[in-house]
Amino acid sequence: MNRNEFLKNFGFGTVALIAGESLLSSCMGGMDMGESVAPIVSDGEFINALRIPETISGTSTLIAQSVQDELLTGKRVGVQSYRNGILGPTFRVQKGSIVNIAFQNKMAEHSNVHWHGLVVPANMDGHPERMIMPNESFNFQFPINQQAGISWYHPHIHKLTGKQVMQGLAGLFIVESPEEKALNLPSGNYEIPLIIQDKRLNTDGSIKYNPTMMEVMSGYMGETVLVNGTTKPYLNVATRFYRFRVLNGSSARIYNLAMSNKTDFYVIGSDGGILPQPEKVKNLMLSSGERTDILIDFSTMKIGEQVYLTSETFSTMGTSQGADSFKIIDFIVKNQESDTFKMPTSLIPVAKITGSTKTRTFALTGDMMNMNGGMHKINGKVYDGNRIDETVSLGATETWEFDNSTGDEAHPMHIHGVEFQVVSRSGGRNVIFPQEKGWKDTVLVAPKEKVQVIMKFRQQGKFVFHCHNLEHGDDGMMLNFEVK
C-alpha cells in the first residue's frame, strides 16, 4: 500500500491527499508519524573553504571511531570517522593492483565496510551478516579487476546503515587505468571530489538521526547540505575545465544537479566507469548511492564571478522529494589561466552485455499498515539474513527488472557483487539518461517506472541487493542472492 492509499483507507480523502504528511501526522494523534522538516538552508554567504579529503593508497589503515569535528562554525561535536574528522580518506588505486586495508572498529557498536561499486569476493564485500564487533579488526584484501571509475565505501549493517553513514562513515574509492589516463582529463588541483550529503543538525551542531515512522516511509532528510563535510562551502577556481567526482552520499535525498547560470556541463562517467563519449547536459538527477563524473568549464567567466552548483526542483519522485531548489557549493573565479585541455569526441568504449538467459522481476512495494517495521518490501518479502531469496549460476548473464509501477516513492536499487548496464526504463520518465549509458551498480527507479538491467555474475557467494534509500534498506527492503 502506498501513502495515498493509506490516507484514503483511513478516510482522509482528497483534502488529506493534498495536505500530505502534516495533516496525516495530526490526524493520527499520538502516533509518531513524523515531523515537519524545514526547507534546505542555502541562503546567505558561502563562507567555508571546501574540505578536500586526504588521498591514500590501497595499502592503508581505516579506523572507525568517534572523534570531534566542527560542522557549524565554532561548534565542535562528536561524529563517527574513519580518520580524524567526518568522512574518510579517498582511496586512489590502479586497475590490476591488490588492495590490502587493515580495518579496526573502535566504536561502541558493531560495524563493517561495504565497498560500494567494487566487484570483490563475497567474504570481502561487507554483507550485513559479516559484522566486525567493537575492538575487533579485519583485513580486507582483494584484487581490482575492473575499469576506472568512482566507487565508495560505507558501513552495511542491517538497521544501522543509515545511522552510521549519517554520523560520518563514508568515503570515495577511485580506480584509475592506463586507458583513462590516456584521455588527459583534468587532474591534480583540477580534479575535485564532491561528496554531497544532507543532514539534520541540532542547535549545538551535532547530527540528529531519529527517523519517525513517516521518515522511514519516505527517507530521512535534513535541512543542511554539506559537501565533503563542509557547510556553506566555496571553491576558488580558475578559468579552465575542472573535473568533479560527485557522490550522492545522502541517506535518501535525490539531487537534480544544475549550474545556477544555466550553462551546460559534461557527463563523462557513471558509477563504474567512463562513458563512450561526453554527454552535454543542463541538469543531472543523482539518487542516494549514485556517482557521476562531470566536467565544468569556467573559461568564459570573469575574475570575481560566482556560480553555484545547485539542486533544482523536480516532480516525478513522489510526495517527499523535489520541492526545494537550493545551492550546494559556490564556485568563485579567482585566477585567469590558459587551458590546454580539449574536450575529446570519444572516451572509452563500453562493450554491451548480451546473451541474457533469464529475466527476474522484483516488485517494489510499500505498506504503511505494517507499523512495526518492514513497511518496504521486494516481491512481498522483507529482509531475512538467513534466507536465500534468489540463486544464480556462476558465469550466468541475467536481466533483472525492478517494478515500481504501483509505488509513489523512488527507490535507488543497488546490487552487490556486480556491475550492470541499464537496458530500458518504461513508464514514468521513460528514458535512459546520459549518466546511465555506462557501467552502473545503482539505478534510480522512480514511481510508476519499471527498469531493466543486465549483468554477468563473476563472483561466487552470498550477496544482497536493496534500496539505497538507507531508511528503506534498514526497514527491510533488501534480499539475499547466492551465486554458485
MOJOZI-V329119 format. One record per pair of residues at least 24 apart in sequence whose ideal C-beta (glycine too) atoms are under 8 Angstrom apart, sorted by sequence separation. I is the first residue (numbers start at 1). J is the second residue. D is the distance in whole Angstrom. If there is no record, write none. Layout:
I/J/D
I/J/D
This chain:
110/134/7
118/142/7
150/174/6
151/175/7
171/195/8
198/222/4
200/224/7
258/282/6
269/293/3
306/330/6
307/331/5
399/423/6
404/428/8
425/449/6
426/450/5
459/483/6
460/484/6
48/73/7
109/134/7
115/140/8
149/174/8
170/195/7
198/223/8
199/224/5
243/268/8
258/283/4
267/292/6
268/293/5
306/331/7
425/450/7
47/73/8
62/88/7
108/134/6
112/138/8
118/144/7
119/145/7
131/157/6
149/175/6
198/224/7
257/283/6
258/284/8
267/293/7
268/294/7
306/332/5
415/441/6
424/450/8
425/451/5
442/468/6
457/483/5
80/107/7
105/132/5
107/134/6
113/140/7
115/142/8
119/146/6
148/175/5
170/197/8
198/225/5
199/226/6
256/283/6
257/284/5
267/294/6
268/295/6
305/332/8
306/333/7
414/441/6
424/451/7
425/452/8
105/133/7
106/134/7
118/146/7
128/156/6
147/175/7
148/176/5
197/225/7
198/226/8
256/284/7
257/285/8
266/294/6
304/332/8
305/333/5
414/442/4
424/452/5
54/83/7
60/89/7
103/132/7
105/134/6
106/135/7
126/155/8
127/156/7
128/157/6
146/175/7
148/177/4
196/225/7
197/226/5
221/250/8
256/285/5
257/286/6
265/294/5
266/295/4
283/312/6
285/314/7
304/333/7
413/442/7
422/451/7
423/452/4
105/135/7
126/156/5
128/158/4
147/177/6
196/226/8
197/227/8
221/251/7
255/285/7
256/286/8
265/295/7
266/296/8
303/333/6
360/390/7
412/442/5
413/443/6
422/452/8
423/453/6
60/91/7
105/136/6
144/175/6
148/179/7
166/197/8
196/227/6
220/251/5
221/252/6
222/253/8
254/285/6
255/286/5
265/296/5
266/297/8
302/333/7
303/334/7
412/443/7
422/453/6
423/454/5
104/136/8
105/137/7
117/149/7
147/179/8
148/180/4
195/227/7
219/251/6
220/252/6
221/253/5
254/286/7
265/297/7
301/333/5
303/335/8
412/444/5
413/445/6
421/453/7
56/89/5
58/91/6
104/137/5
117/150/7
118/151/5
128/161/8
147/180/8
166/199/6
194/227/6
195/228/5
219/252/2
254/287/5
298/331/7
303/336/6
411/444/8
412/445/7
420/453/4
421/454/6
51/85/8
53/87/6
55/89/7
56/90/7
57/91/7
103/137/6
117/151/3
194/228/7
195/229/8
218/252/7
219/253/7
254/288/7
263/297/8
410/444/6
411/445/5
420/454/6
421/455/7
53/88/7
54/89/4
55/90/5
56/91/6
57/92/7
58/93/4
102/137/7
103/138/5
116/151/6
117/152/7
193/228/7
253/288/7
257/292/8
296/331/8
298/333/6
410/445/7
420/455/4
53/89/6
54/90/7
55/91/8
56/92/8
57/93/7
103/139/7
115/151/6
116/152/5
252/288/6
410/446/5
419/455/7
53/90/5
55/92/5
102/139/5
103/140/6
116/153/6
251/288/7
257/294/8
259/296/7
410/447/6
418/455/4
101/139/7
102/140/8
115/153/5
116/154/6
248/286/4
250/288/5
358/396/7
360/398/6
362/400/7
364/402/6
409/447/7
413/451/8
415/453/8
418/456/7
58/97/6
62/101/6
64/103/7
100/139/7
101/140/4
114/153/7
168/207/8
248/287/6
249/288/8
357/396/6
359/398/7
360/399/8
361/400/8
362/401/7
364/403/6
408/447/5
418/457/6
58/98/7
59/99/7
61/101/7
62/102/7
63/103/8
64/104/7
66/106/8
100/140/7
101/141/8
113/153/5
114/154/6
167/207/6
246/286/7
248/288/6
299/339/6
357/397/6
358/398/5
359/399/4
360/400/5
361/401/5
362/402/5
363/403/5
364/404/5
407/447/5
415/455/7
417/457/7
418/458/7
58/99/4
59/100/5
60/101/6
61/102/5
62/103/5
63/104/5
64/105/5
65/106/4
66/107/6
99/140/7
100/141/5
113/154/7
114/155/7
166/207/6
248/289/7
356/397/5
357/398/7
358/399/7
359/400/7
360/401/7
362/403/7
365/406/7
366/407/6
402/443/7
404/445/5
407/448/8
418/459/7
58/100/7
59/101/8
60/102/8
61/103/8
62/104/7
64/106/6
65/107/6
66/108/8
99/141/7
113/155/7
114/156/4
167/209/7
248/290/5
355/397/5
356/398/6
359/401/6
361/403/6
365/407/7
366/408/8
404/446/7
417/459/5
58/101/7
61/104/7
63/106/6
64/107/5
98/141/7
99/142/6
112/155/6
113/156/8
152/195/8
166/209/5
192/235/7
247/290/8
248/291/7
354/397/8
356/399/4
363/406/8
364/407/6
366/409/6
402/445/5
404/447/6
405/448/6
98/142/7
99/143/7
111/155/5
112/156/6
247/291/5
263/307/8
353/397/6
404/448/7
405/449/7
417/461/8
98/143/5
99/144/6
112/157/6
246/291/6
404/449/5
405/450/6
97/143/7
98/144/8
111/157/6
163/209/5
245/291/7
246/292/5
261/307/5
404/450/7
417/463/4
64/111/5
96/143/8
97/144/5
110/157/6
162/209/7
246/293/7
260/307/5
364/411/5
403/450/5
404/451/8
416/463/4
96/144/6
190/238/8
245/293/6
246/294/6
259/307/6
260/308/4
295/343/7
402/450/7
415/463/8
416/464/5
95/144/6
96/145/7
111/160/7
162/211/7
244/293/8
259/308/7
260/309/8
364/413/8
401/450/6
402/451/5
416/465/6
94/144/7
95/145/8
110/160/8
190/240/7
192/242/6
194/244/5
196/246/7
243/293/7
244/294/5
259/309/7
260/310/5
401/451/7
402/452/8
415/465/4
62/113/7
93/144/6
95/146/7
109/160/7
190/241/7
191/242/8
192/243/7
193/244/8
194/245/7
196/247/7
243/294/7
244/295/8
258/309/8
259/310/7
401/452/5
402/453/8
414/465/7
95/147/7
190/242/5
191/243/5
192/244/5
193/245/5
194/246/5
195/247/5
196/248/6
197/249/5
198/250/5
243/295/6
244/296/7
257/309/6
258/310/5
400/452/7
413/465/7
414/466/6
95/148/6
111/164/6
190/243/6
191/244/8
192/245/7
194/247/7
196/249/7
197/250/5
198/251/8
242/295/7
257/310/7
258/311/7
399/452/6
400/453/6
413/466/7
414/467/8
166/220/7
186/240/8
191/245/7
193/247/7
195/249/5
196/250/7
197/251/8
241/295/5
242/296/5
257/311/6
258/312/5
399/453/7
400/454/8
413/467/6
414/468/4
118/173/7
186/241/5
198/253/5
241/296/7
256/311/5
399/454/5
400/455/7
412/467/7
413/468/7
117/173/7
186/242/6
187/243/7
241/297/5
242/298/7
255/311/4
256/312/5
398/454/7
411/467/5
412/468/4
118/175/8
186/243/4
240/297/8
241/298/8
256/313/7
397/454/7
398/455/7
412/469/6
111/169/7
115/173/6
162/220/6
185/243/5
240/298/6
241/299/7
256/314/5
397/455/7
411/469/6
196/255/6
239/298/6
240/299/6
397/456/5
398/457/7
410/469/7
238/298/7
239/299/5
254/314/8
396/456/7
397/457/8
409/469/8
168/229/7
237/298/5
239/300/8
395/456/7
396/457/5
411/472/7
91/153/8
239/301/6
395/457/7
254/317/6
394/457/6
395/458/7
409/472/8
239/303/8
393/457/7
394/458/8
88/153/7
278/343/6
392/457/5
256/322/7
278/344/7
394/460/5
411/477/7
417/483/7
254/321/5
260/327/7
277/344/8
278/345/8
353/420/8
253/321/7
254/322/7
277/345/6
353/421/5
219/288/8
277/346/5
278/347/7
352/421/7
276/346/7
277/347/6
174/245/7
257/328/8
276/347/6
350/421/8
275/347/6
276/348/7
172/245/7
255/328/7
274/347/5
275/348/8
276/349/6
274/348/4
276/350/5
388/462/7
172/247/6
273/348/7
275/350/7
266/343/7
273/350/7
170/249/5
268/347/6
91/171/7
93/173/7
95/175/6
87/168/6
88/169/7
90/171/6
91/172/7
93/174/7
94/175/8
95/176/7
364/445/7
383/464/8
86/168/4
88/170/7
89/171/6
90/172/4
91/173/4
92/174/5
93/175/6
94/176/6
95/177/4
87/170/6
88/171/3
90/173/7
91/174/7
93/176/7
94/177/7
95/178/8
185/268/7
383/466/8
80/164/6
87/171/6
90/174/6
92/176/7
165/249/7
166/251/6
58/144/7
165/251/6
80/167/4
81/168/6
82/169/6
350/437/7
79/167/6
80/168/4
81/169/7
350/438/5
378/466/8
79/168/4
80/169/5
82/171/6
162/251/5
318/407/8
319/408/7
320/409/7
321/410/6
350/439/7
390/479/7
392/481/6
394/483/5
196/286/8
318/408/5
319/409/8
389/479/4
390/480/8
391/481/7
392/482/7
393/483/7
394/484/6
64/155/8
183/274/7
318/409/4
376/467/7
389/480/5
390/481/4
391/482/5
392/483/5
393/484/7
317/409/8
318/410/6
388/480/5
389/481/6
390/482/7
392/484/8
317/410/4
359/452/8
382/475/8
383/476/4
387/480/6
388/481/7
391/484/7
180/274/6
235/329/6
237/331/5
239/333/6
382/476/3
383/477/7
388/482/5
150/245/5
152/247/6
154/249/8
179/274/8
234/329/7
235/330/7
237/332/7
238/333/7
382/477/7
383/478/4
385/480/7
233/329/5
234/330/4
235/331/6
236/332/5
237/333/6
238/334/7
239/335/7
376/472/5
383/479/7
384/480/8
150/247/7
152/249/7
233/330/7
234/331/7
235/332/7
236/333/8
237/334/7
238/335/4
239/336/5
240/337/5
383/480/8
234/332/6
236/334/4
237/335/8
238/336/7
239/337/6
240/338/8
241/339/6
356/454/5
381/479/7
69/168/8
221/320/7
236/335/8
238/337/4
240/339/4
376/475/5
377/476/7
378/477/6
218/318/7
239/339/7
241/341/5
375/475/6
376/476/6
377/477/7
378/478/7
379/479/8
218/319/7
219/320/7
225/326/7
227/328/6
240/341/7
353/454/5
374/475/6
375/476/8
376/477/4
378/479/5
218/320/4
227/329/5
241/343/8
353/455/7
373/475/6
374/476/4
90/193/6
225/328/6
353/456/6
364/467/7
373/476/7
64/169/6
87/195/6
186/295/7
185/295/8
316/428/6
316/429/6
364/477/7
194/309/8
362/479/8
53/171/7
53/172/7
150/269/7
149/269/6
151/271/8
149/270/8
150/271/7
151/272/7
149/271/7
150/272/8
290/412/6
149/272/4
287/410/7
289/412/6
149/273/4
288/412/5
147/272/7
148/273/6
149/274/7
287/412/4
289/414/5
146/272/7
147/273/4
148/274/6
77/204/6
146/273/8
147/274/7
71/199/8
77/205/5
78/206/7
79/207/7
318/446/8
72/201/7
75/204/6
76/205/8
77/206/4
317/446/6
318/447/5
71/201/6
75/205/3
77/207/7
316/446/5
317/447/7
316/447/7
196/328/6
72/205/4
71/205/5
70/205/7
194/329/7
71/207/7
152/291/7
52/192/7
53/193/6
151/291/8
52/193/7
87/228/7
150/291/4
50/192/8
53/195/8
87/229/5
149/291/8
150/292/8
86/229/4
150/293/6
292/435/5
85/229/7
149/293/8
290/435/8
273/419/8
272/419/5
271/419/8
285/433/7
217/366/7
284/433/8
286/435/8
284/434/7
217/368/6
284/435/6
290/442/5
71/224/8
281/434/6
289/442/4
117/271/6
290/444/7
71/226/7
117/272/6
186/341/6
279/434/3
287/442/7
185/341/7
254/410/6
279/435/8
184/341/7
287/444/4
40/198/7
71/229/7
73/231/8
213/371/6
217/375/6
254/412/8
279/437/7
72/231/6
216/375/7
217/376/8
275/434/7
285/444/7
69/229/7
71/231/6
183/344/6
276/437/7
213/375/8
275/437/6
276/438/7
37/200/7
275/438/5
183/347/6
274/438/7
183/348/8
270/435/5
273/438/5
270/436/6
272/438/7
273/439/4
267/434/5
270/437/7
271/438/8
272/439/3
180/348/7
267/435/5
270/438/4
271/439/6
272/440/6
179/348/5
269/438/6
270/439/6
271/440/5
272/441/6
270/440/6
271/441/5
271/442/6
116/289/7
117/291/7
53/228/6
52/228/7
35/212/6
50/227/6
51/228/4
34/212/4
50/228/6
51/229/6
33/212/6
34/213/7
51/230/5
289/468/4
32/212/5
33/213/6
34/214/3
35/215/8
50/230/5
288/468/5
32/213/6
33/214/5
34/215/5
49/230/8
287/468/7
288/469/6
31/213/7
41/223/5
48/230/5
51/233/8
288/470/7
40/223/6
41/224/6
42/225/6
48/231/6
50/233/4
34/218/8
37/221/6
39/223/7
40/224/8
41/225/8
48/232/5
49/233/7
50/234/7
37/222/7
38/223/5
40/225/6
47/232/6
48/233/5
49/234/6
50/235/5
37/223/6
46/232/4
48/234/7
49/235/8
45/232/7
46/233/6
47/234/7
44/232/7
46/234/5
25/214/7
24/214/7
219/409/8
254/444/7
218/409/6
217/409/7
21/214/5
21/218/8
148/348/8
147/348/7
3/217/7
3/218/8
252/469/5
251/469/7
252/470/7
251/470/5
252/471/6
251/471/7
252/472/8
158/383/6
158/385/7
219/469/4
220/470/8
219/470/8
220/471/5
219/471/5
218/471/8
219/472/7
216/471/5
129/385/5
215/471/7
216/472/8
128/385/6
216/474/8
216/475/5
211/471/6
46/308/8
40/311/8
146/419/7
50/329/7
46/327/7
46/329/7
39/323/8
40/324/5
42/326/4
43/327/8
46/330/4
39/324/5
42/327/4
40/326/4
42/328/7
39/326/8
127/416/7
149/439/7
125/416/6
125/417/6
147/439/7
146/439/8
122/417/7
120/417/8
21/319/7
116/414/7
119/417/6
20/319/6
21/320/8
119/418/6
119/419/6
114/416/7
117/419/8
166/470/8
165/470/6
162/470/4
161/470/5
162/471/5
162/473/8
161/473/6
162/474/5
161/474/6
160/474/7
4/319/8
158/473/8
159/474/5
3/319/6
158/474/7
158/478/7
117/441/5
116/441/7
116/442/8
125/459/8
127/462/6
125/461/8
127/463/7
128/464/7
122/459/6
127/464/6
121/459/6
122/460/7
123/461/7
125/463/6
119/458/7
120/459/7
121/460/8
122/461/3
31/371/8
119/459/6
121/461/7
122/462/6
122/463/6
128/478/8
122/483/8
6/368/4
3/366/7
6/369/7
1/365/8
2/366/6
1/366/7
3/368/6
1/367/5
2/368/8
1/368/6
1/369/6
2/406/7
4/408/6
2/407/6
3/408/6
2/408/4
3/409/8
2/409/7
